[in-house]
Amino acid sequence: MAKVRVAGLGVSVDGFGAGPDQSLEYPLGKRGQELMSWFFPTRTFRSMVGKEGGTEGADDRFARAAMEGFGAFILGRNMFGPAGDDWGGPDWKGWWGDNPPYHAPTLILTHYARPPIVMEGGTTFHFVTDGIEAALAQAKAAAGDLDVKIGGGVSTVRQYLLAGMIDELHLALSPVVLGRGESLFAGVDLPGLGYRVTEVVPTELATHALLTR
């Protein structure tokens, strides 16, 4: 059966999934890129950005699983563009260039309606203004027998967690302390929501924890 999954979500030791002051210069907030230090060296990531080589092993296995097997993606507004009403300017089409890494219908949660944007490689951005349930229904219809990925950011993941709509959650716990940013766990009772840890894999750069319900 197809699942709704979070995969490859970097989280600091003190529970932040993004740093403070997200902006065009700092898409993941200040120091937020440190949460993904396990991901950037992998063969999977380097292939995504047109480079050869890269590390293999457990980090690459989780990196690959974070991008494969999905028929649709759901992203929060700031995962598509910088904060503000102008979407990064009239020509803004996302953080990733002409060929984003999704290669599937990708739904953006927003309060600002706009027409879909068709990109290279099979990605089409659809902008959903009527809430998380409507976005998930559209994503499941688009994904068919494949999984739906809740791709972030933190606010979007929290909304779907609290609504009980996520089947599986892969966290990459990075050995950094941010002190400030977007807290993933504040006010979230994971056991009360039915989640338990079903796999833990430590590497030099992260501890990968899989939670299922």
Helices and strands as residue ranges (DSSP letters): E 4-11, E 16-18, G 32-36, H 43-48, H 58-65, E 70-75, H 77-80, E 105-109, E 117-118, G 120-122, E 124-128, H 132-143, E 147-150, H 154-162, E 168-173, E 182-183, E 196-202, E 207-212
